[in-house]
């Protein structure tokens, strides 16, 4: 049985249209006009236990709305979603014990008490076995480097420290699935690295499932193996990240160092050539010229001292998808 199953999952918001000025306000009292916005529109997908799944899309694509329906904060307008075979809206205690939720820049720590006391409160709220709690607490403190901040109130912590403490807190009750909504937004590179390494380790060593939304595409590449791509609430792609890049990333970048013997644009007229003082950068599309062919052209046009080939990152792939207007 799949961990998460969504069938025709839809969430529609109604918005009141208000005309400007006093006249518009009086008119709305007499007759209210509404428009409907489909934040999530007929999603069908499944997620297996132990999977790391990224939810990718532009602002307003429906990512946060999807997570809130999976958690049980929002009720779908139509369709259905089950997690571990249960309806998240029914808030079964056993389901809530299986999940951990982190929303970027929205702390779950008690604001005015030390971090360790927030952790102790979780122990009481979840009625955790003392041995399990102590094991998990030691683990998150060590891996997330939390020892220096355990006795500081949350209000005195930096954003990065607070986010690490928040992520550590959701692991105290040993969740089986982790929902992360923009967990690294606004964080510096060192904190991001620590969080990514920790989440990936929890998945690989403990089999914890991860559903992540993020605009930081390094998060996606370093944590997730599979992806959902949403646009305007609709599902555009569901599958492996590598396959997504293979299907939509046809651009390549080659950098060559060495004496130029001939103009490569004669052999590859569709390539973009950028001449720099000590190197030449060639941008080309594999739909027109394969990497093997381009290497052959380079060998004819340069006395090659060094050459590198770069594949585009997931950020290029996603931007190309939406630029093409493919996600409709």
C-alpha positions in Angstrom: 0.0 0.0 0.0 1.3 3.5 -0.9 2.2 5.8 2.0 0.2 8.8 0.4 -2.5 8.4 -2.2 -4.3 11.4 -3.8 -7.2 11.0 -6.2 -8.6 14.1 -8.0 -7.5 16.2 -5.0 -8.9 19.7 -5.4 -8.9 22.8 -3.2 -11.0 25.8 -4.3 -10.9 29.2 -2.5 -13.7 31.8 -2.9 -12.6 35.4 -3.0 -14.9 38.4 -2.5 -14.6 41.0 -5.3 -14.7 44.5 -3.8 -15.0 47.5 -6.0 -13.0 50.6 -4.9 -14.5 53.6 -3.1 -17.6 54.2 -1.2 -19.8 53.3 -4.1 -18.1 50.0 -4.5 -18.5 49.3 -0.7 -22.2 50.0 -0.8 -22.7 47.9 -3.9 -21.0 44.9 -2.2 -23.5 45.2 0.7 -26.3 44.8 -1.7 -24.8 42.2 -3.9 -21.6 40.3 -3.1 -19.6 39.0 -6.1 -17.3 36.1 -5.7 -14.6 34.5 -7.8 -13.1 31.0 -7.3 -9.4 30.2 -7.4 -8.3 26.6 -7.8 -5.2 26.3 -5.6 -5.0 22.6 -6.2 -6.8 21.2 -9.3 -7.4 17.5 -9.6 -4.1 16.1 -8.4 -3.6 12.3 -8.7 -0.3 10.8 -7.3 1.1 8.4 -4.8 4.2 8.3 -2.6 5.8 5.2 -1.3 7.2 4.7 2.2 10.9 5.7 2.5 10.6 8.0 -0.6 12.1 11.5 -0.8 9.7 13.6 -2.9 10.2 17.2 -3.9 7.2 19.4 -4.7 8.4 22.0 -7.3 6.5 24.9 -8.8 6.3 28.7 -9.1 4.7 30.9 -6.5 1.0 30.1 -6.4 1.4 26.6 -7.9 -0.4 25.0 -4.9 2.6 23.5 -3.0 1.8 24.8 0.5 -1.9 24.1 0.0 -1.1 20.5 -0.8 1.1 20.1 2.3 -1.6 21.6 4.5 -4.2 19.1 3.1 -1.8 16.2 3.7 -1.2 17.4 7.3 -4.9 17.8 7.9 -5.0 21.6 8.3 -7.2 22.2 5.2 -10.1 20.2 4.0 -10.2 19.3 0.3 -13.0 20.8 -1.7 -13.3 17.6 -3.6 -11.4 14.4 -4.3 -9.6 12.5 -1.6 -6.2 12.0 0.1 -5.1 9.3 2.4 -1.9 8.9 4.4 -1.2 5.5 5.9 -4.7 4.7 4.7 -6.2 7.4 6.9 -7.9 10.6 6.1 -5.6 13.4 7.5 -8.6 15.5 8.5 -9.8 13.0 11.0 -6.6 13.6 13.1 -6.2 10.1 14.4 -3.7 10.2 17.2 -1.7 7.4 15.7 -1.4 9.3 12.4 -0.3 12.5 14.1 2.4 10.5 16.0 3.8 9.4 12.6 4.3 12.8 11.1 6.6 15.7 11.6 5.9 19.2 10.1 8.2 22.1 9.6 7.1 25.4 8.0 10.0 27.8 7.2 10.3 30.7 9.6 7.4 29.6 11.7 8.8 28.1 14.8 7.2 25.4 17.0 9.4 26.2 19.9 8.0 28.0 23.0 9.2 31.5 22.5 10.2 32.5 26.1 11.6 29.3 27.5 14.9 27.5 26.8 15.0 25.1 23.8 15.6 22.1 26.2 12.3 22.9 28.0 10.5 22.9 24.7 12.0 19.5 24.0 10.9 18.3 27.5 7.3 19.5 26.7 7.3 17.4 23.6 8.2 14.4 25.7 5.2 15.0 27.9 2.7 15.9 25.1 3.6 12.7 23.1 3.9 10.6 26.3 7.3 9.4 25.0 9.2 6.6 26.6 12.1 8.2 28.6 14.7 6.0 26.9 13.4 6.7 23.4 13.2 10.4 24.1 16.8 10.5 25.5 18.1 8.6 22.6 16.5 10.9 20.1 17.4 14.0 22.0 21.1 13.1 22.0 21.0 12.2 18.3 19.5 15.6 17.2 21.7 17.6 19.5 24.8 15.9 18.1 24.0 15.9 14.4 22.4 19.4 14.4 25.1 20.9 16.7 22.5 22.1 19.2 24.5 21.9 22.4 25.4 25.6 22.6 21.8 26.8 22.3 19.9 24.2 24.4 19.6 26.6 27.4 18.7 29.7 25.4 15.1 30.9 24.9 13.9 30.7 21.3 13.5 34.5 21.1 17.3 34.9 21.5 18.2 32.5 18.7 19.2 33.5 15.2 17.0 32.2 12.4 19.5 29.4 11.6 19.7 28.3 15.2 16.0 28.4 15.6 15.4 26.4 12.4 17.9 23.7 13.4 16.2 23.5 16.9 12.8 23.2 15.2 13.9 20.4 12.9 15.5 18.6 15.9 12.2 18.9 17.8 10.1 17.2 15.2 12.4 14.1 15.4 12.0 13.6 19.1 8.9 11.5 18.7 10.4 9.4 15.9 8.1 10.4 13.0 7.9 8.2 9.9 7.1 11.0 7.4 8.4 14.5 7.4 6.6 17.4 5.7 9.0 20.3 5.0 7.7 23.6 3.6 10.6 25.9 2.7 12.7 24.8 5.6 15.9 26.6 4.6 14.5 30.0 3.5 16.7 32.8 4.6 19.4 30.6 6.1 23.1 30.8 5.5 25.0 28.2 3.5 26.5 26.4 6.5 23.1 26.0 8.3 21.6 24.8 5.0 24.3 22.2 4.6 23.9 20.9 8.2 20.1 20.6 7.7 20.3 18.9 4.3 22.9 16.4 5.6 20.7 15.6 8.6 17.5 15.0 6.7 19.2 12.9 4.1 20.8 10.8 6.8 17.5 10.3 8.6 16.0 9.1 5.3 18.9 6.7 4.4 19.5 5.3 7.8 16.1 5.3 9.4 13.8 5.1 6.3 12.0 8.3 7.1 9.9 9.6 4.2 10.3 13.2 3.2 8.0 15.5 1.2 9.7 18.8 0.6 8.7 22.1 -1.0 11.5 24.6 -1.6 12.5 27.3 -3.9 16.2 26.5 -3.1 16.8 23.9 -5.7 20.0 22.8 -4.0 17.7 21.5 -1.2 15.8 19.5 -3.8 18.9 18.0 -5.5 20.6 17.1 -2.3 17.6 15.7 -0.4 15.2 14.2 -2.9 15.2 11.5 -5.5 11.8 12.1 -7.0 9.7 15.1 -7.9 6.2 16.5 -8.4 6.1 19.5 -10.7 3.0 21.7 -10.2 1.8 24.6 -12.2 -1.4 26.6 -11.4 -2.5 23.8 -9.1 -2.2 21.0 -11.7 0.2 18.2 -11.9 2.7 18.5 -14.7 5.3 15.8 -13.9 5.7 13.0 -11.3 8.8 10.8 -11.4 12.5 10.7 -10.9 14.5 13.9 -10.8 17.1 12.4 -13.1 14.4 11.6 -15.7 13.1 15.1 -15.4 16.5 16.5 -16.2 17.0 14.0 -19.0 13.7 14.9 -20.7 14.0 18.7 -20.4 17.6 19.5 -20.0 19.1 19.5 -23.5 21.6 22.3 -23.0 25.2 21.7 -22.3 28.2 23.9 -21.4 31.7 23.1 -22.5 34.8 25.0 -21.4 38.0 24.5 -23.3 41.5 25.9 -22.6 44.1 25.9 -25.3 45.2 27.6 -28.5 42.5 28.2 -31.0 43.2 26.8 -34.5 39.9 27.5 -36.2 36.5 29.0 -35.6 34.3 26.3 -34.2 31.2 28.2 -35.3 31.9 27.0 -38.8 31.3 23.4 -37.7 28.7 24.1 -35.1 26.8 27.2 -36.3 24.0 26.9 -33.7 26.3 26.9 -30.7 26.9 30.0 -28.7 30.6 30.8 -28.3 31.9 33.0 -25.6 35.6 34.0 -26.0 37.3 34.8 -22.7 41.0 35.7 -22.0 42.2 32.2 -21.0 39.3 30.0 -22.1 36.4 29.6 -24.5 32.9 28.6 -23.3 30.6 26.8 -25.8 26.9 26.6 -25.1 25.0 24.1 -27.2 21.8 22.1 -27.4 22.1 18.3 -27.6 19.0 18.2 -29.8 21.2 19.8 -32.6 24.7 18.5 -31.6 25.7 15.6 -29.3 28.4 16.0 -26.7 30.5 13.5 -28.5 30.2 15.5 -31.8 31.1 18.8 -29.9 34.2 17.1 -28.5 35.2 16.1 -32.0 34.7 19.7 -33.2 36.8 21.0 -30.3 39.6 18.6 -31.2 39.7 20.1 -34.7 39.5 23.7 -33.7 41.8 23.8 -30.5 45.0 22.5 -29.2 43.2 21.3 -26.1 44.9 21.6 -22.7 41.8 21.1 -20.7 38.1 20.7 -21.3 35.1 20.4 -19.0 31.5 19.4 -19.6 28.7 20.7 -17.4 25.1 19.5 -17.2 22.4 22.0 -16.2 21.1 22.0 -12.7 17.5 21.4 -11.7 17.0 25.1 -11.6 17.6 25.4 -15.3 15.3 22.4 -16.0 12.3 23.9 -14.0 12.8 27.4 -15.5 12.8 25.9 -19.0 9.6 23.9 -18.3 7.7 27.1 -17.3 9.4 29.2 -20.0 8.2 26.8 -22.6 4.7 27.1 -21.3 4.6 23.3 -21.0 3.0 23.3 -17.7 -0.6 24.1 -18.4 
